[in-house]
Amino acid sequence: MFALRTNSKSFIVGFCTCAFLFFFVMMVLRIQPGSVYSSTNPLRNSNPIGCKADDNESSNKTANSAGTASDHAGKFSDRIQKVMIHGNGSYNLRPGLRNKDSFSQYGQDKYISNLTEGKRNGFFIEIGAHDGQSLSNTLLLEMKNNWTGLLIEANPNMFPFIASVNRNCYAIN
């Protein structure tokens, strides 16, 4: 049977986190992972995130040119800003939720808080944030330990609820 040593667990967590972030960037850019490395990649000569040329760009660039890496980074950033929000931390929670000692379904938030020994000012990523308050695995960390992070919710019908809670973290749909 395979047993993990303590230092192996942190490696696996880090590896999985990097793999997820790579997948997330590929999905946002809508790039097929195999095409990124190809020397004949047609995306290198086109606009991978589907943005049109800005009116402010210099006249020597054409609308279908790839531009520089910084051009794409700026357009990518603009696209992210359209689908990402950041609350101000006013926590507009439903009645009865503000003073709870756990917000998660089975106490996962308390487990993580104990596992990290009450670490303050940490960072989290919650995938499947639902409404941002009920059954949240990260709200306790944010409110009690001053953590911040990223809430990811794929359901466009649930995303407005996350915005209405006004948590002190980023949320993306």
GUVOZA-836291 format. One record per residue: chain; residue in one letter; residue number from 1; x, y, z of N, C-alpha, C in turn. Coordinates in steps of 0.05 Angstrom, whole numbers. Example, Ala and Ser with C-alpha at 12.3 -4.5 7.8 and 13.67 -1.06 7.14 Angstrom:
# GUVOZA-836291
<A, a, 1, <264, -114, 156>, <246, -90, 156>, <264, -66, 156>>,
<A, s, 2, <257, -45, 142>, <273, -21, 143>, <258, 1, 157>>,
END
This chain:
# GUVOZA-836291
<A, m, 1, <17, -23, 0>, <0, 0, 0>, <18, 25, 0>>,
<A, f, 2, <9, 45, -14>, <24, 70, -16>, <18, 89, 7>>,
<A, a, 3, <38, 97, 21>, <34, 116, 43>, <49, 142, 36>>,
<A, l, 4, <35, 164, 42>, <47, 190, 36>, <62, 200, 61>>,
<A, r, 5, <86, 210, 56>, <100, 224, 77>, <89, 252, 79>>,
<A, t, 6, <94, 265, 101>, <83, 292, 106>, <92, 311, 85>>,
<A, n, 7, <117, 311, 77>, <126, 330, 57>, <115, 324, 29>>,
<A, s, 8, <106, 299, 24>, <94, 292, -2>, <66, 304, -4>>,
<A, k, 9, <52, 307, 18>, <25, 318, 16>, <25, 347, 6>>,
<A, s, 10, <44, 363, 16>, <45, 390, 7>, <53, 392, -23>>,
<A, f, 11, <69, 373, -32>, <76, 373, -60>, <51, 366, -77>>,
<A, i, 12, <36, 347, -68>, <12, 339, -83>, <-8, 362, -84>>,
<A, v, 13, <-12, 375, -61>, <-31, 398, -60>, <-21, 420, -79>>,
<A, g, 14, <5, 426, -78>, <16, 446, -96>, <13, 439, -126>>,
<A, f, 15, <18, 414, -132>, <16, 404, -159>, <-13, 406, -169>>,
<A, c, 16, <-32, 398, -153>, <-60, 399, -160>, <-69, 428, -164>>,
<A, t, 17, <-60, 446, -147>, <-66, 474, -149>, <-56, 485, -176>>,
<A, c, 18, <-31, 479, -182>, <-19, 489, -208>, <-34, 477, -231>>,
<A, a, 19, <-42, 452, -230>, <-56, 439, -252>, <-83, 453, -256>>,
<A, f, 20, <-97, 459, -233>, <-123, 472, -235>, <-120, 500, -247>>,
<A, l, 21, <-100, 516, -238>, <-97, 543, -248>, <-90, 542, -278>>,
<A, f, 22, <-73, 523, -287>, <-67, 520, -315>, <-93, 515, -331>>,
<A, f, 23, <-109, 496, -321>, <-134, 490, -334>, <-152, 515, -335>>,
<A, f, 24, <-154, 530, -313>, <-171, 554, -312>, <-162, 574, -333>>,
<A, v, 25, <-136, 579, -335>, <-126, 598, -355>, <-132, 589, -383>>,
<A, m, 26, <-129, 563, -388>, <-134, 552, -415>, <-164, 555, -422>>,
<A, m, 27, <-181, 551, -402>, <-210, 554, -407>, <-217, 583, -413>>,
<A, v, 28, <-206, 602, -398>, <-211, 630, -402>, <-201, 639, -429>>,
<A, l, 29, <-178, 630, -437>, <-167, 637, -463>, <-179, 621, -485>>,
<A, r, 30, <-193, 599, -479>, <-205, 581, -498>, <-183, 570, -517>>,
<A, i, 31, <-161, 562, -506>, <-139, 550, -521>, <-138, 521, -516>>,
<A, q, 32, <-135, 505, -537>, <-131, 476, -533>, <-102, 472, -523>>,
<A, p, 33, <-98, 458, -501>, <-71, 455, -489>, <-51, 445, -509>>,
<A, g, 34, <-58, 427, -528>, <-39, 416, -547>, <-29, 437, -567>>,
<A, s, 35, <-46, 457, -573>, <-39, 476, -593>, <-20, 498, -583>>,
<A, v, 36, <-17, 500, -557>, <0, 521, -545>, <29, 517, -553>>,
<A, y, 37, <37, 493, -555>, <65, 487, -560>, <73, 483, -589>>,
<A, s, 38, <54, 484, -607>, <59, 479, -635>, <72, 503, -648>>,
<A, s, 39, <93, 498, -664>, <106, 520, -678>, <89, 532, -700>>,
<A, t, 40, <70, 516, -709>, <52, 525, -730>, <25, 533, -718>>,
<A, n, 41, <24, 540, -693>, <0, 546, -679>, <-13, 571, -692>>,
<A, p, 42, <-38, 567, -702>, <-52, 590, -715>, <-59, 612, -695>>,
<A, l, 43, <-61, 605, -669>, <-68, 624, -649>, <-46, 645, -645>>,
<A, r, 44, <-21, 638, -652>, <1, 657, -649>, <-2, 680, -668>>,
<A, n, 45, <-18, 676, -689>, <-22, 697, -709>, <-50, 708, -709>>,
<A, s, 46, <-65, 702, -688>, <-92, 712, -685>, <-96, 721, -656>>,
<A, n, 47, <-119, 729, -651>, <-126, 740, -624>, <-139, 717, -608>>,
<A, p, 48, <-125, 705, -589>, <-135, 681, -575>, <-159, 687, -557>>,
<A, i, 49, <-163, 711, -548>, <-185, 716, -530>, <-208, 731, -543>>,
<A, g, 50, <-207, 733, -569>, <-230, 744, -584>, <-235, 773, -581>>,
<A, c, 51, <-216, 789, -574>, <-219, 818, -571>, <-213, 831, -598>>,
<A, k, 52, <-227, 852, -604>, <-221, 868, -628>, <-201, 889, -621>>,
<A, a, 53, <-188, 899, -642>, <-168, 920, -638>, <-180, 945, -626>>,
<A, d, 54, <-166, 957, -607>, <-176, 982, -595>, <-172, 1005, -614>>,
<A, d, 55, <-189, 1025, -612>, <-186, 1049, -628>, <-161, 1064, -620>>,
<A, n, 56, <-151, 1060, -596>, <-128, 1075, -586>, <-102, 1063, -596>>,
<A, e, 57, <-102, 1039, -608>, <-77, 1026, -616>, <-65, 1042, -639>>,
<A, s, 58, <-40, 1040, -642>, <-26, 1055, -663>, <-35, 1046, -690>>,
<A, s, 59, <-33, 1064, -709>, <-43, 1059, -736>, <-27, 1038, -752>>,
<A, n, 60, <-4, 1031, -743>, <12, 1011, -758>, <4, 982, -751>>,
<A, k, 61, <-15, 979, -732>, <-25, 952, -726>, <-51, 948, -740>>,
<A, t, 62, <-56, 924, -750>, <-81, 919, -763>, <-99, 905, -743>>,
<A, a, 63, <-125, 904, -748>, <-144, 893, -730>, <-140, 863, -725>>,
<A, n, 64, <-129, 849, -744>, <-125, 820, -741>, <-97, 812, -734>>,
<A, s, 65, <-80, 831, -727>, <-53, 824, -719>, <-53, 815, -691>>,
<A, a, 66, <-33, 799, -683>, <-31, 788, -656>, <-22, 809, -636>>,
<A, g, 67, <-6, 829, -644>, <3, 849, -626>, <25, 837, -608>>,
<A, t, 68, <32, 851, -587>, <53, 841, -569>, <40, 825, -546>>,
<A, a, 69, <57, 813, -531>, <48, 797, -507>, <34, 816, -488>>,
<A, s, 70, <44, 840, -485>, <32, 859, -466>, <4, 868, -476>>,
<A, d, 71, <0, 869, -502>, <-26, 875, -513>, <-46, 854, -504>>,
<A, h, 72, <-38, 829, -507>, <-56, 807, -500>, <-61, 806, -470>>,
<A, a, 73, <-40, 812, -454>, <-44, 812, -425>, <-64, 834, -417>>,
<A, g, 74, <-63, 857, -430>, <-82, 878, -423>, <-110, 870, -431>>,
<A, k, 75, <-114, 858, -454>, <-140, 850, -463>, <-151, 827, -446>>,
<A, f, 76, <-133, 809, -438>, <-141, 787, -421>, <-150, 798, -394>>,
<A, s, 77, <-135, 818, -384>, <-143, 830, -358>, <-170, 844, -361>>,
<A, d, 78, <-175, 857, -383>, <-201, 871, -387>, <-223, 850, -387>>,
<A, r, 79, <-219, 827, -400>, <-239, 807, -401>, <-245, 796, -374>>,
<A, i, 80, <-224, 791, -358>, <-228, 780, -331>, <-243, 801, -314>>,
<A, q, 81, <-237, 826, -316>, <-251, 847, -300>, <-281, 847, -306>>,
<A, k, 82, <-289, 839, -330>, <-318, 839, -337>, <-333, 816, -323>>,
<A, v, 83, <-319, 795, -315>, <-333, 772, -303>, <-324, 768, -274>>,
<A, m, 84, <-308, 785, -263>, <-298, 782, -235>, <-307, 806, -219>>,
<A, i, 85, <-316, 800, -194>, <-325, 821, -176>, <-308, 819, -150>>,
<A, h, 86, <-308, 841, -135>, <-295, 841, -109>, <-313, 857, -90>>,
<A, g, 87, <-323, 844, -69>, <-340, 857, -49>, <-325, 874, -31>>,
<A, n, 88, <-340, 889, -14>, <-327, 907, 5>, <-326, 896, 34>>,
<A, g, 89, <-336, 872, 38>, <-334, 860, 64>, <-357, 868, 83>>,
<A, s, 90, <-379, 878, 72>, <-402, 885, 90>, <-418, 860, 98>>,
<A, y, 91, <-415, 838, 85>, <-427, 812, 93>, <-457, 814, 97>>,
<A, n, 92, <-472, 817, 76>, <-501, 818, 77>, <-512, 790, 78>>,
<A, l, 93, <-508, 777, 101>, <-516, 749, 105>, <-546, 747, 112>>,
<A, r, 94, <-557, 724, 106>, <-585, 719, 114>, <-587, 719, 144>>,
<A, p, 95, <-610, 726, 155>, <-613, 726, 184>, <-606, 699, 196>>,
<A, g, 96, <-592, 700, 218>, <-585, 675, 232>, <-558, 664, 224>>,
<A, l, 97, <-546, 674, 202>, <-520, 663, 193>, <-496, 678, 204>>,
<A, r, 98, <-499, 703, 212>, <-476, 719, 219>, <-461, 708, 243>>,
<A, n, 99, <-475, 698, 263>, <-461, 689, 288>, <-457, 659, 289>>,
<A, k, 100, <-458, 645, 267>, <-454, 616, 268>, <-424, 611, 273>>,
<A, d, 101, <-418, 587, 285>, <-390, 580, 289>, <-380, 563, 265>>,
<A, s, 102, <-398, 555, 247>, <-389, 541, 223>, <-410, 546, 201>>,
<A, f, 103, <-401, 550, 177>, <-419, 554, 154>, <-421, 531, 135>>,
<A, s, 104, <-402, 513, 137>, <-400, 490, 118>, <-419, 468, 126>>,
<A, q, 105, <-423, 449, 108>, <-442, 428, 112>, <-435, 409, 135>>,
<A, y, 106, <-410, 400, 135>, <-401, 381, 155>, <-377, 391, 172>>,
<A, g, 107, <-374, 417, 175>, <-352, 428, 191>, <-326, 429, 177>>,
<A, q, 108, <-325, 429, 150>, <-300, 430, 136>, <-285, 456, 142>>,
<A, d, 109, <-300, 478, 145>, <-286, 503, 151>, <-272, 503, 178>>,
<A, k, 110, <-284, 491, 198>, <-271, 488, 224>, <-247, 470, 222>>,
<A, y, 111, <-249, 449, 207>, <-227, 430, 203>, <-203, 444, 190>>,
<A, i, 112, <-208, 460, 169>, <-186, 475, 156>, <-174, 495, 175>>,
<A, s, 113, <-191, 509, 190>, <-181, 529, 210>, <-163, 515, 230>>,
<A, n, 114, <-171, 492, 240>, <-155, 477, 259>, <-129, 466, 246>>,
<A, l, 115, <-132, 457, 221>, <-109, 446, 207>, <-88, 467, 202>>,
<A, t, 116, <-97, 491, 196>, <-78, 514, 192>, <-71, 528, 218>>,
<A, e, 117, <-79, 517, 240>, <-74, 528, 267>, <-83, 557, 270>>,
<A, g, 118, <-106, 563, 259>, <-118, 590, 261>, <-102, 611, 246>>,
<A, k, 119, <-88, 603, 226>, <-72, 622, 210>, <-89, 646, 202>>,
<A, r, 120, <-78, 669, 203>, <-92, 694, 195>, <-81, 703, 169>>,
<A, n, 121, <-97, 718, 154>, <-90, 731, 129>, <-82, 711, 108>>,
<A, g, 122, <-96, 688, 106>, <-90, 668, 86>, <-105, 673, 60>>,
<A, f, 123, <-102, 655, 41>, <-115, 657, 15>, <-128, 631, 9>>,
<A, f, 124, <-153, 632, -2>, <-167, 607, -9>, <-178, 609, -37>>,
<A, i, 125, <-185, 586, -48>, <-199, 584, -74>, <-222, 565, -68>>,
<A, e, 126, <-247, 574, -71>, <-270, 557, -67>, <-284, 553, -94>>,
<A, i, 127, <-284, 528, -103>, <-297, 521, -128>, <-324, 510, -122>>,
<A, g, 128, <-345, 521, -134>, <-372, 513, -128>, <-382, 529, -104>>,
<A, a, 129, <-380, 556, -106>, <-386, 573, -83>, <-416, 576, -78>>,
<A, h, 130, <-433, 566, -96>, <-462, 567, -93>, <-471, 596, -89>>,
<A, d, 131, <-482, 603, -66>, <-491, 630, -61>, <-472, 647, -45>>,
<A, g, 132, <-449, 635, -38>, <-429, 650, -23>, <-433, 651, 7>>,
<A, q, 133, <-454, 639, 17>, <-459, 639, 46>, <-468, 612, 57>>,
<A, s, 134, <-490, 601, 47>, <-498, 575, 58>, <-480, 553, 48>>,
<A, l, 135, <-472, 536, 66>, <-454, 513, 60>, <-427, 522, 49>>,
<A, s, 136, <-418, 546, 57>, <-393, 557, 48>, <-370, 545, 64>>,
<A, n, 137, <-350, 535, 51>, <-326, 524, 64>, <-305, 545, 71>>,
<A, t, 138, <-310, 570, 62>, <-289, 590, 66>, <-299, 615, 81>>,
<A, l, 139, <-325, 618, 85>, <-335, 643, 97>, <-325, 646, 126>>,
<A, l, 140, <-323, 624, 141>, <-312, 625, 168>, <-283, 635, 168>>,
<A, l, 141, <-267, 625, 150>, <-239, 633, 148>, <-237, 663, 142>>,
<A, e, 142, <-255, 672, 124>, <-255, 700, 116>, <-264, 719, 139>>,
<A, m, 143, <-285, 711, 153>, <-296, 729, 174>, <-280, 728, 200>>,
<A, k, 144, <-271, 704, 208>, <-258, 701, 234>, <-228, 704, 232>>,
<A, n, 145, <-216, 695, 210>, <-186, 695, 208>, <-176, 715, 187>>,
<A, n, 146, <-193, 732, 177>, <-185, 753, 158>, <-172, 742, 133>>,
<A, w, 147, <-182, 719, 123>, <-172, 708, 97>, <-186, 723, 75>>,
<A, t, 148, <-174, 721, 51>, <-187, 730, 27>, <-182, 708, 6>>,
<A, g, 149, <-194, 711, -17>, <-190, 690, -37>, <-207, 694, -62>>,
<A, l, 150, <-214, 672, -75>, <-228, 671, -100>, <-251, 651, -97>>,
<A, l, 151, <-276, 660, -102>, <-299, 643, -103>, <-305, 638, -133>>,
<A, i, 152, <-309, 613, -140>, <-315, 607, -168>, <-342, 593, -168>>,
<A, e, 153, <-361, 604, -183>, <-387, 592, -186>, <-394, 591, -216>>,
<A, a, 154, <-399, 568, -226>, <-404, 565, -255>, <-433, 571, -262>>,
<A, n, 155, <-451, 568, -243>, <-480, 572, -249>, <-486, 602, -250>>,
<A, p, 156, <-493, 612, -274>, <-498, 641, -276>, <-523, 650, -260>>,
<A, n, 157, <-541, 631, -253>, <-564, 639, -237>, <-557, 642, -208>>,
<A, m, 158, <-536, 630, -198>, <-528, 633, -170>, <-508, 656, -166>>,
<A, f, 159, <-495, 665, -187>, <-474, 685, -184>, <-484, 712, -172>>,
<A, p, 160, <-508, 721, -179>, <-518, 746, -167>, <-521, 744, -137>>,
<A, f, 161, <-526, 721, -126>, <-528, 717, -97>, <-501, 722, -84>>,
<A, i, 162, <-480, 713, -97>, <-453, 717, -86>, <-447, 747, -85>>,
<A, a, 163, <-454, 761, -107>, <-450, 790, -108>, <-466, 804, -86>>,
<A, s, 164, <-490, 795, -80>, <-506, 809, -60>, <-496, 805, -32>>,
<A, v, 165, <-481, 783, -27>, <-470, 778, 0>, <-448, 799, 7>>,
<A, n, 166, <-434, 807, -14>, <-413, 828, -11>, <-390, 818, 7>>,
<A, r, 167, <-380, 795, 1>, <-357, 784, 16>, <-332, 799, 9>>,
<A, n, 168, <-312, 797, 26>, <-286, 811, 22>, <-267, 793, 7>>,
<A, c, 169, <-275, 785, -17>, <-259, 768, -34>, <-268, 771, -63>>,
<A, y, 170, <-253, 759, -81>, <-260, 760, -109>, <-280, 738, -115>>,
<A, a, 171, <-297, 742, -135>, <-315, 721, -144>, <-316, 722, -174>>,
<A, i, 172, <-317, 699, -186>, <-317, 698, -215>, <-338, 677, -224>>,
<A, n, 173, <-350, 684, -247>, <-371, 667, -259>, <-363, 661, -287>>,
END
